[in-house]
Structures are given as structure tokens and as C-alpha cells.
Amino acid sequence: MIEEILCDIHGSKEMSFACIHIATAIDSKNQVGFYYSEAEGDLPQIAWCGSCEQYLLDNGEEWTETFQSLADFKMLCSDCFDEAKNNETEAHLR
């Protein structure tokens, strides 16, 4: 079971993660691209922006410490995750 977190806006929801670029774009409604993987078992959904996707493509698609530092993943509730996803014109399941 995926852990729940307490969101100031949505209350108690399932935990998910998004790169800093997506997390900061939620309020501004900027479109930064949306690539994501579905939740699997006890692992929550995770999303990254177009810039992070390009970095992965340019660097062998390895989730290195450098990539994780660049992405600076932030914890979001599942509703905030969906809000970020719905703000984009396209979402890419990876």
C-alpha cells in the first residue's frame, strides 16, 4: 500500500513525487512537459518534466545521483500530481 500524506489543499491522499520543475509549475500553470510512471505495488507515481526527460535521453536514461539532484524530486499528494498532469497538453507514460 502506498503511504498517504497530508496535503494542505486536498487533505489525506496517496503520496506521489514530481521533479521540482513540475512541482513549481503547478501554481504558475506553466507547461513544462510531463513524463511519468504509474504506481507499482508499494512504489508511488513519479513524474518528471521535459528538461529532465531530455537529460535522461542524453545520458543513457540512467537515474544517477546527478539526475536526481537536477530533478530535485518533491513529494506531492495524488490530487496535486493529477492537477500537474492535467495542466499539460500531453502526458507521456514511460
N, CA, C and O atoms as a MOPAC input file, in Angstrom:
PM7 MOZYME 1SCF
protein

 N      0.84400 1    -1.19300 1     0.00000 1
 C      0.00000 1     0.00000 1     0.00000 1
 C      0.88100 1     1.24500 1     0.00000 1
 O      1.87400 1     1.31700 1     0.72400 1
 N      0.51000 1     2.20500 1    -0.80700 1
 C      1.26700 1     3.45500 1    -0.90600 1
 C      0.91800 1     4.34300 1     0.28700 1
 O     -0.24700 1     4.49400 1     0.65700 1
 N      1.94600 1     4.91300 1     0.86700 1
 C      1.78100 1     5.76700 1     2.04300 1
 C      0.93600 1     6.99400 1     1.70200 1
 O      0.97700 1     7.49300 1     0.57700 1
 N      0.17700 1     7.46800 1     2.67400 1
 C     -0.60400 1     8.69100 1     2.49400 1
 C      0.11900 1     9.85300 1     3.14400 1
 O      0.83900 1     9.69200 1     4.13000 1
 N     -0.09000 1    11.03300 1     2.56700 1
 C      0.46700 1    12.25800 1     3.13200 1
 C     -0.67400 1    13.24000 1     3.34800 1
 O     -1.75000 1    13.08900 1     2.77100 1
 N     -0.43700 1    14.23500 1     4.17000 1
 C     -1.44100 1    15.25300 1     4.43500 1
 C     -1.11900 1    16.49200 1     3.61900 1
 O     -0.13200 1    17.18000 1     3.88000 1
 N     -1.95200 1    16.76900 1     2.63500 1
 C     -1.78500 1    17.93400 1     1.76000 1
 C     -2.56700 1    19.10600 1     2.35200 1
 O     -3.69500 1    18.93300 1     2.81400 1
 N     -1.97200 1    20.28700 1     2.33900 1
 C     -2.65300 1    21.47800 1     2.85700 1
 C     -3.91700 1    21.80200 1     2.06700 1
 O     -4.84100 1    22.41200 1     2.60500 1
 N     -3.96900 1    21.40500 1     0.81200 1
 C     -5.10500 1    21.71900 1    -0.05600 1
 C     -6.11500 1    20.58100 1    -0.11900 1
 O     -7.32000 1    20.81800 1    -0.03000 1
 N     -5.63700 1    19.34600 1    -0.27200 1
 C     -6.52000 1    18.20500 1    -0.55300 1
 C     -6.73900 1    17.25000 1     0.61500 1
 O     -7.53200 1    16.31600 1     0.49600 1
 N     -6.06700 1    17.45700 1     1.72300 1
 C     -6.21600 1    16.56500 1     2.86500 1
 C     -5.35700 1    15.31600 1     2.72200 1
 O     -4.31000 1    15.34900 1     2.07600 1
 N     -5.79300 1    14.22900 1     3.31500 1
 C     -5.02700 1    12.98400 1     3.31100 1
 C     -5.19400 1    12.27000 1     1.97000 1
 O     -6.29900 1    11.88200 1     1.59100 1
 N     -4.07500 1    12.10300 1     1.26000 1
 C     -4.07100 1    11.49000 1    -0.07600 1
 C     -2.84200 1    10.60600 1    -0.22800 1
 O     -1.90200 1    10.68800 1     0.56300 1
 N     -2.86200 1     9.75400 1    -1.26100 1
 C     -1.69900 1     8.93000 1    -1.54700 1
 C     -0.52300 1     9.81000 1    -1.96100 1
 O     -0.69500 1    10.83400 1    -2.62200 1
 N      0.67100 1     9.39100 1    -1.55800 1
 C      1.90300 1    10.09900 1    -1.86900 1
 C      2.32400 1     9.84100 1    -3.31600 1
 O      2.14800 1     8.73900 1    -3.83500 1
 N      2.87400 1    10.85500 1    -3.95200 1
 C      3.49300 1    10.73200 1    -5.27000 1
 C      4.68200 1    11.68200 1    -5.28200 1
 O      4.89400 1    12.43600 1    -4.33300 1
 N      5.45200 1    11.64000 1    -6.35900 1
 C      6.62700 1    12.50500 1    -6.47400 1
 C      6.67800 1    13.13100 1    -7.85500 1
 O      6.24500 1    12.52900 1    -8.83800 1
 N      7.21400 1    14.35500 1    -7.92300 1
 C      7.42500 1    15.04500 1    -9.19700 1
 C      8.70600 1    15.85700 1    -9.09300 1
 O      9.09600 1    16.29300 1    -8.01000 1
 N      9.35200 1    16.05300 1   -10.23200 1
 C     10.56000 1    16.88000 1   -10.22800 1
 C     10.19000 1    18.30500 1    -9.80700 1
 O      9.03100 1    18.71500 1    -9.88400 1
 N     11.19100 1    19.03300 1    -9.36700 1
 C     10.98500 1    20.40400 1    -8.89700 1
 C     10.34200 1    21.27700 1    -9.96900 1
 O      9.57900 1    22.18800 1    -9.64800 1
 N     10.64000 1    21.01100 1   -11.22700 1
 C     10.12400 1    21.82900 1   -12.32000 1
 C      8.61000 1    21.66700 1   -12.46500 1
 O      7.89900 1    22.64100 1   -12.71300 1
 N      8.12500 1    20.45000 1   -12.31300 1
 C      6.68300 1    20.20100 1   -12.33600 1
 C      6.03500 1    20.75400 1   -11.07800 1
 O      4.97900 1    21.38500 1   -11.14000 1
 N      6.66700 1    20.51700 1    -9.94200 1
 C      6.09400 1    20.97200 1    -8.66500 1
 C      5.90400 1    22.48900 1    -8.64200 1
 O      4.88400 1    22.98000 1    -8.15800 1
 N      6.88300 1    23.22900 1    -9.16300 1
 C      6.75200 1    24.68600 1    -9.14900 1
 C      5.80800 1    25.18600 1   -10.24500 1
 O      5.28800 1    26.29700 1   -10.14700 1
 N      5.58500 1    24.39100 1   -11.27400 1
 C      4.68600 1    24.79800 1   -12.36700 1
 C      3.21500 1    24.63000 1   -11.99900 1
 O      2.34900 1    25.15400 1   -12.69900 1
 N      2.91500 1    23.92200 1   -10.92900 1
 C      1.50800 1    23.70900 1   -10.54300 1
 C      0.81400 1    25.04200 1   -10.30100 1
 O     -0.26500 1    25.28400 1   -10.84200 1
 N      1.42000 1    25.90800 1    -9.49600 1
 C      0.79700 1    27.19400 1    -9.17400 1
 C      0.82200 1    28.17200 1   -10.34600 1
 O     -0.14200 1    28.90700 1   -10.56100 1
 N      1.91700 1    28.18400 1   -11.10100 1
 C      2.04800 1    29.14000 1   -12.19800 1
 C      1.30800 1    28.69600 1   -13.45600 1
 O      1.08400 1    29.49500 1   -14.36500 1
 N      0.92600 1    27.40900 1   -13.50500 1
 C      0.25300 1    26.82400 1   -14.67800 1
 C      1.14200 1    26.80400 1   -15.92100 1
 O      0.64500 1    26.66400 1   -17.03900 1
 N      2.46700 1    26.94500 1   -15.72600 1
 C      3.39300 1    26.81500 1   -16.84700 1
 C      3.40900 1    25.37100 1   -17.31400 1
 O      3.29000 1    24.44800 1   -16.50700 1
 N      3.55400 1    25.18000 1   -18.60200 1
 C      3.65500 1    23.83000 1   -19.14700 1
 C      5.13200 1    23.50300 1   -19.32100 1
 O      5.85400 1    24.17900 1   -20.05400 1
 N      5.56700 1    22.44500 1   -18.62700 1
 C      6.97700 1    22.08000 1   -18.63300 1
 C      7.20700 1    20.67400 1   -19.17900 1
 O      8.34100 1    20.19600 1   -19.21000 1
 N      6.14300 1    20.01900 1   -19.60600 1
 C      6.22600 1    18.63600 1   -20.05700 1
 C      5.91500 1    17.70200 1   -18.90300 1
 O      6.11800 1    18.05300 1   -17.74100 1
 N      5.42600 1    16.52200 1   -19.21800 1
 C      5.02100 1    15.59200 1   -18.15700 1
 C      5.27600 1    14.16200 1   -18.61000 1
 O      4.58300 1    13.63700 1   -19.48100 1
 N      6.27200 1    13.54900 1   -18.01000 1
 C      6.62000 1    12.14700 1   -18.22800 1
 C      6.43500 1    11.45400 1   -16.88800 1
 O      6.83200 1    11.98900 1   -15.85300 1
 N      5.84200 1    10.28200 1   -16.89800 1
 C      5.55200 1     9.66800 1   -15.61100 1
 C      5.55000 1     8.14700 1   -15.68700 1
 O      5.45500 1     7.55000 1   -16.75900 1
 N      5.65800 1     7.55200 1   -14.52000 1
 C      5.46500 1     6.11100 1   -14.39000 1
 C      4.32600 1     5.90400 1   -13.40500 1
 O      4.17000 1     6.66500 1   -12.45000 1
 N      3.54500 1     4.88000 1   -13.64300 1
 C      2.41400 1     4.56300 1   -12.77300 1
 C      2.91500 1     3.99400 1   -11.45100 1
 O      4.04400 1     3.51100 1   -11.35900 1
 N      2.08300 1     4.05500 1   -10.44900 1
 C      2.38100 1     3.41600 1    -9.17100 1
 C      2.42000 1     1.90500 1    -9.38400 1
 O      1.59600 1     1.34000 1   -10.10300 1
 N      3.38600 1     1.27500 1    -8.74800 1
 C      3.51200 1    -0.18300 1    -8.83900 1
 C      3.73200 1    -0.73900 1    -7.44600 1
 O      4.71800 1    -0.40500 1    -6.78800 1
 N      2.82600 1    -1.58000 1    -6.99600 1
 C      2.96200 1    -2.15900 1    -5.66500 1
 C      3.01800 1    -1.07100 1    -4.60700 1
 O      2.09000 1    -0.27400 1    -4.46500 1
 N      4.12400 1    -1.04900 1    -3.86500 1
 C      4.30700 1    -0.04200 1    -2.81700 1
 C      5.01900 1     1.21300 1    -3.31500 1
 O      5.29400 1     2.12300 1    -2.53300 1
 N      5.31900 1     1.26500 1    -4.61600 1
 C      6.02500 1     2.41700 1    -5.17300 1
 C      5.02600 1     3.43300 1    -5.71000 1
 O      4.14800 1     3.07700 1    -6.49600 1
 N      5.14600 1     4.69600 1    -5.29500 1
 C      4.20200 1     5.72200 1    -5.75300 1
 C      4.46700 1     6.15900 1    -7.19100 1
 O      5.50000 1     5.83100 1    -7.77500 1
 N      3.51600 1     6.90200 1    -7.74800 1
 C      3.70500 1     7.51600 1    -9.07100 1
 C      4.85800 1     8.50800 1    -8.97600 1
 O      5.10400 1     9.10300 1    -7.92700 1
 N      5.55900 1     8.67300 1   -10.09500 1
 C      6.63400 1     9.65200 1   -10.14700 1
 C      6.59700 1    10.31000 1   -11.52700 1
 O      6.34400 1     9.65200 1   -12.53600 1
 N      6.85300 1    11.62000 1   -11.55100 1
 C      6.80100 1    12.36700 1   -12.81000 1
 C      8.01100 1    13.28200 1   -12.93200 1
 O      8.57000 1    13.73900 1   -11.93500 1
 N      8.40300 1    13.53800 1   -14.18100 1
 C      9.49800 1    14.44400 1   -14.45400 1
 C      9.15900 1    15.24400 1   -15.70900 1
 O      8.36100 1    14.80600 1   -16.53800 1
 N      9.76300 1    16.40400 1   -15.83800 1
 C      9.44600 1    17.34900 1   -16.91100 1
 C     10.21400 1    17.03000 1   -18.19000 1
 O     11.02300 1    16.10300 1   -18.22700 1
 N      9.95400 1    17.79900 1   -19.22200 1
 C     10.62300 1    17.63800 1   -20.49900 1
 C     12.12000 1    17.84600 1   -20.41900 1
 O     12.87200 1    17.12900 1   -21.08000 1
 N     12.58000 1    18.81100 1   -19.62700 1
 C     14.01500 1    19.04600 1   -19.47200 1
 C     14.69400 1    17.86400 1   -18.79400 1
 O     15.78900 1    17.45600 1   -19.18100 1
 N     14.03300 1    17.32100 1   -17.77900 1
 C     14.58600 1    16.14100 1   -17.10100 1
 C     14.58200 1    14.93900 1   -18.04400 1
 O     15.52500 1    14.14800 1   -18.03900 1
 N     13.53900 1    14.79500 1   -18.84800 1
 C     13.47700 1    13.70900 1   -19.82500 1
 C     14.62300 1    13.83600 1   -20.82900 1
 O     15.25900 1    12.84100 1   -21.17600 1
 N     14.88200 1    15.04800 1   -21.29200 1
 C     15.97200 1    15.25100 1   -22.24800 1
 C     17.31700 1    14.90700 1   -21.61500 1
 O     18.17900 1    14.31400 1   -22.26300 1
 N     17.49500 1    15.28200 1   -20.34500 1
 C     18.72900 1    14.92000 1   -19.64600 1
 C     18.88300 1    13.40200 1   -19.59800 1
 O     19.96800 1    12.87900 1   -19.85100 1
 N     17.80200 1    12.69600 1   -19.27500 1
 C     17.85400 1    11.23200 1   -19.23600 1
 C     18.23400 1    10.65900 1   -20.59700 1
 O     19.09500 1     9.78300 1   -20.68500 1
 N     17.59500 1    11.15100 1   -21.65500 1
 C     17.87700 1    10.66400 1   -23.00700 1
 C     19.32400 1    10.92000 1   -23.40700 1
 O     19.95100 1    10.08600 1   -24.06100 1
 N     19.85000 1    12.07300 1   -23.01400 1
 C     21.22100 1    12.43900 1   -23.35800 1
 C     22.27100 1    11.69700 1   -22.52600 1
 O     23.45600 1    11.71400 1   -22.85900 1
 N     21.83600 1    11.05100 1   -21.45300 1
 C     22.77700 1    10.42400 1   -20.52400 1
 C     22.45000 1     8.96300 1   -20.23900 1
 O     22.59300 1     8.49300 1   -19.11000 1
 N     22.01500 1     8.25800 1   -21.26200 1
 C     21.82100 1     6.81900 1   -21.14400 1
 C     20.61800 1     6.38400 1   -20.33400 1
 O     20.51700 1     5.21700 1   -19.95300 1
 N     19.70100 1     7.30400 1   -20.06500 1
 C     18.47000 1     7.01900 1   -19.32800 1
 C     18.71300 1     6.40900 1   -17.94800 1
 O     17.87900 1     5.66500 1   -17.43300 1
 N     19.84900 1     6.72800 1   -17.36300 1
 C     20.19100 1     6.23300 1   -16.03000 1
 C     19.79300 1     7.25300 1   -14.97300 1
 O     20.07100 1     8.44500 1   -15.10700 1
 N     19.14000 1     6.77100 1   -13.92100 1
 C     18.72600 1     7.63800 1   -12.81800 1
 C     19.88100 1     7.76000 1   -11.82700 1
 O     19.86700 1     7.17200 1   -10.74600 1
 N     20.87500 1     8.53800 1   -12.23000 1
 C     22.08100 1     8.71500 1   -11.42600 1
 C     21.83300 1     9.73500 1   -10.30900 1
 O     20.79100 1    10.38900 1   -10.25900 1
 N     22.81500 1     9.84800 1    -9.42300 1
 C     22.73300 1    10.86700 1    -8.37300 1
 C     22.68800 1    12.26400 1    -8.98500 1
 O     22.01000 1    13.15100 1    -8.46600 1
 N     23.40600 1    12.46100 1   -10.08600 1
 C     23.40100 1    13.75700 1   -10.76600 1
 C     22.00000 1    14.07400 1   -11.27800 1
 O     21.50400 1    15.18800 1   -11.10500 1
 N     21.36600 1    13.08600 1   -11.91100 1
 C     19.99900 1    13.30900 1   -12.39500 1
 C     19.05600 1    13.59400 1   -11.23800 1
 O     18.25300 1    14.52400 1   -11.30900 1
 N     19.14100 1    12.81500 1   -10.18600 1
 C     18.23600 1    13.00800 1    -9.06200 1
 C     18.44000 1    14.36600 1    -8.39400 1
 O     17.49000 1    14.96500 1    -7.89000 1
 N     19.67300 1    14.84400 1    -8.39400 1
 C     19.96300 1    16.17100 1    -7.85700 1
 C     19.36000 1    17.25300 1    -8.75800 1
 O     18.78400 1    18.22600 1    -8.27100 1
 N     19.49900 1    17.07500 1   -10.06900 1
 C     18.92100 1    18.00300 1   -11.04100 1
 C     17.39400 1    18.03100 1   -10.93900 1
 O     16.78600 1    19.10100 1   -10.95900 1
 N     16.78300 1    16.85700 1   -10.83200 1
 C     15.32400 1    16.75400 1   -10.77300 1
 C     14.77700 1    17.23000 1    -9.43100 1
 O     13.66100 1    17.74700 1    -9.36800 1
 N     15.54300 1    17.06400 1    -8.36400 1
 C     15.15300 1    17.51600 1    -7.02000 1
 C     13.69300 1    17.14800 1    -6.71300 1
 O     12.86800 1    18.02000 1    -6.44000 1
 N     13.39100 1    15.85100 1    -6.76200 1
 C     12.01700 1    15.36900 1    -6.61900 1
 C     11.35600 1    15.85100 1    -5.32800 1
 O     11.96100 1    15.84500 1    -4.25600 1
 N     10.10200 1    16.26400 1    -5.46300 1
 C      9.29700 1    16.76100 1    -4.34600 1
 C      8.10000 1    15.83900 1    -4.15300 1
 O      7.55700 1    15.28900 1    -5.11100 1
 N      7.70400 1    15.68300 1    -2.90500 1
 C      6.54700 1    14.86800 1    -2.58300 1
 C      5.27500 1    15.67600 1    -2.86000 1
 O      5.14800 1    16.82900 1    -2.44700 1
 N      4.34200 1    15.03900 1    -3.56800 1
 C      3.04000 1    15.64300 1    -3.84700 1
 C      1.95100 1    14.66800 1    -3.43400 1
 O      2.18100 1    13.46000 1    -3.38600 1
 N      0.78200 1    15.18300 1    -3.13900 1
 C     -0.34900 1    14.27900 1    -2.94800 1
 C     -0.84700 1    13.85500 1    -4.33400 1
 O     -0.52700 1    14.49300 1    -5.33700 1
 N     -1.61000 1    12.80000 1    -4.37900 1
 C     -2.07700 1    12.28200 1    -5.66700 1
 C     -2.93900 1    13.29800 1    -6.42000 1
 O     -2.92400 1    13.31700 1    -7.65100 1
 N     -3.68400 1    14.13600 1    -5.71000 1
 C     -4.50100 1    15.15000 1    -6.38300 1
 C     -3.64000 1    16.25500 1    -6.99100 1
 O     -3.92700 1    16.72300 1    -8.09300 1
 N     -2.58800 1    16.67600 1    -6.28700 1
 C     -1.66100 1    17.66900 1    -6.84600 1
 C     -0.95800 1    17.09100 1    -8.07400 1
 O     -0.75200 1    17.79300 1    -9.06400 1
 N     -0.58900 1    15.80400 1    -8.00500 1
 C      0.02600 1    15.10500 1    -9.13400 1
 C     -0.91600 1    15.15600 1   -10.33600 1
 O     -0.49700 1    15.49100 1   -11.44300 1
 N     -2.18600 1    14.82500 1   -10.11500 1
 C     -3.17800 1    14.84300 1   -11.20400 1
 C     -3.39400 1    16.24900 1   -11.74400 1
 O     -3.57900 1    16.43400 1   -12.94700 1
 N     -3.37100 1    17.23600 1   -10.86100 1
 C     -3.52200 1    18.63400 1   -11.29200 1
 C     -2.37500 1    19.02900 1   -12.21800 1
 O     -2.59600 1    19.66700 1   -13.24800 1
 N     -1.15600 1    18.65200 1   -11.85400 1
 C      0.01600 1    18.94800 1   -12.69500 1
 C     -0.10300 1    18.23500 1   -14.03400 1
 O      0.19500 1    18.81500 1   -15.07800 1
 N     -0.53000 1    16.99900 1   -14.00700 1
 C     -0.69100 1    16.21000 1   -15.23500 1
 C     -1.75900 1    16.82200 1   -16.13800 1
 O     -1.56800 1    16.91700 1   -17.35000 1
 N     -2.86500 1    17.23200 1   -15.56000 1
 C     -3.96800 1    17.80900 1   -16.33600 1
 C     -3.64700 1    19.19100 1   -16.88400 1
 O     -4.31000 1    19.64800 1   -17.81400 1
 N     -2.64100 1    19.86900 1   -16.32700 1
 C     -2.22800 1    21.18600 1   -16.82100 1
 C     -1.47400 1    21.08000 1   -18.14300 1
 O     -1.38400 1    22.05700 1   -18.88700 1
 N     -0.94100 1    19.91600 1   -18.43200 1
 C     -0.15500 1    19.71600 1   -19.65200 1
 C     -1.04900 1    19.31400 1   -20.82700 1
 O     -2.09900 1    18.70100 1   -20.63600 1
 N     -0.62300 1    19.66600 1   -22.04000 1
 C     -1.37000 1    19.27000 1   -23.22200 1
 C     -1.15700 1    17.79600 1   -23.53900 1
 O     -2.02000 1    17.15600 1   -24.13800 1
 N      0.00200 1    17.25300 1   -23.13300 1
 C      0.31500 1    15.83700 1   -23.33200 1
 C      0.99100 1    15.29700 1   -22.09600 1
 O      1.75900 1    15.99700 1   -21.43500 1
 N      0.70100 1    14.03900 1   -21.78500 1
 C      1.40000 1    13.33200 1   -20.70800 1
 C      1.93100 1    12.03700 1   -21.31400 1
 O      1.22500 1    11.35600 1   -22.05700 1
 N      3.15800 1    11.70700 1   -20.99700 1
 C      3.82000 1    10.56000 1   -21.59500 1
 C      4.10100 1     9.50400 1   -20.54000 1
 O      4.88900 1     9.73300 1   -19.62200 1
 N      3.46900 1     8.35900 1   -20.66500 1
 C      3.70100 1     7.24000 1   -19.75600 1
 C      4.98900 1     6.54700 1   -20.15700 1
 O      5.14400 1     6.16500 1   -21.31700 1
 N      5.92100 1     6.37400 1   -19.22300 1
 C      7.20300 1     5.72600 1   -19.50100 1
 C      7.35700 1     4.49300 1   -18.65000 1
 O      8.37400 1     3.80600 1   -18.73800 1

